[in-house]
Amino acid sequence: MFIETKQFFNYSVPAHSGRPYLNVPQLGFTTFANQSLIANKKVVMDFVKRSPEALGIVRAIAMDIVTRIDFKSIKKQGKGRPVQDIHKRAEDKAREFSRDHQVKQTLLAAIMDMLITGEFFLWIGDNFDEKIKEITKETLKELLGKEVKDEEIKEVMRYLEENESVLETKHVDEDPDGMRQLVYVPSTTMSIKINKEGTGVDLFRQDTHLRVREWKPNQIIHGKLMDLDGKINGYSPMESCIPLIKTLGLITDYHGKFFDSGGVPDLIFVFKQMGANDAGLAKWQQVIDEWALTKRRGHLVIGGEDFSLERVNEMNKDMEFRKLAIYYTGRLAFTFGMPLEKFQAILGSEVKSSSGSSELGNADYMRNTSYVQDYIENLLSMQFWNDSFSVDMLLERGFLQDQVRKLQVDTQRIPVIQGLAPFINKENIPDLIHMHFPDIPREWINENPILPTDNPNPDVLPNDKVQKGEARQSYSEQKKTQQGTQQRTNKPIGS
């Protein structure tokens, strides 16, 4: 009897249009990131911690990404009289906050976490400066009575801010009072709950096995190294390198056990005609032990037909599997696009690169680094710096070659615009400039530009005479001064 199995496995689900679903389980408590995923991140983290090669690569890349932090004000003038130093105030306030709250150290820890596990989490705390001001206001109202007006309270608060230090918060490196506003949360403790529709994040959850916290999405900055397979969690190439890291660790452990146990004997003395209880064997044992205490290296030659000498250790055991370790380390660095020069000390002199390939590898690596910096800048500016300080966060770029090339291209565009200007309507010239220079804000462009082809004074013909350079003009002026001095000192004959 044959049964067609299609009738048991065919099913239909009603389909609707709308926002795409995330690639995560959609039912029950599984809407949290699977606990196996958290366990997997912990495994990756533990392996990297025990691998000097992996940890060195991660730290080097993180240091290249998190450079000097600066800020650019985006604050807009309000109604009324404009404030001259409005941008400087916003930028100085952001720099002071970054220093007091150790933003660079926090960001460095988060980036290292992202390189290892594929994602990082930053918690946005409350503004304790504002809280202290609110508590001070309420205290003043209680002390002075209800009949005190709000204007008088504001006057007292203004005096305290200008002349007293009671409203200033003192920051300590370990933050014992919990006043730091931007805090790094380990990704190995975090999971993400999906909303009922299965299309977005409902909340973030931290589980340390003893305590649990939950936050809304606006309280957590979630960064991802790679978006892969539509998952809500980020992905790191470090996960695919676990077999490499594990093998590198086993090679190190193998060599460590070899040296810890004393290795193997250098020489084996075989006395074929002597038994274990022979007095002659004991005598030879004493002689050999005394020789071994001197820690000499060489050969021990003893005559006799019943004696043989076997050499066991050729002094190359400590470098066994060296090429395999070099190959695995190179693959580990390749997954992050790190150039050869960054880890040349690990590989040794056996692996070298040409100058052309070296320059190409460095350029690709720095472009990847710049891409990650752009992502970090946009993410943190959008979720924290814009709302809190009206500034954009900027990370200093360490690779200037692309910027130089861009400037060279920009200088070549200017003659192109000048050449096209006679063939384009004058009112469309600003659009032409913005098309070639999109980084320049449109409101900065002059609506009535005066191009070099225009003659501002039509009654005067242009001077075709070649202008002298600064050095030539300076030499001419100096010559005239010397000639004038000579004429006053030595008058011409016949005068």
Secondary structure, DSSP 4 states (H G I P E B T S, - for coil): ----THHHH--------SSPPPSS--SGGGGBPPHHHHHHHHHHHHHHHT-HHHHHHHHHHHHHHS--EEEEE-----SSSPPTTHHHHHHHHHHHHHHHTTHHHHHHHHHHHHHHHSEEEEEE---HHHHHHHHHHHHHHHHH-TTS-HHHHHHHHHHHHHH-STTPPPP-TT-TT---SEEEE-GGGEEEEEPTTSSSEEEEEEE-SS-EEEE-GGGEEEEES---TT-SS---GGGGGHHHHHHHHHHHHHHHHHHHTT-S-SEEEEETT--TT-HHHHHHHHHHHHHHHTT--S------TTEEEEE---S-GGGTTHHHHHHHHHHHHHTTT--GGGGHHHH-TT----HHHHHHHHHHHHHHHHHHHHHHHHHHIIIIIHHHHSEEEEE--S--HHHHHHHHHHHHHHHHHHHHGGGS-GGGHHHHHHHH-TTS-GGGS-SS---TTS-S-TTS----SPPPPHHHHHHHHHHHHHHHHHHHHSPPTT-
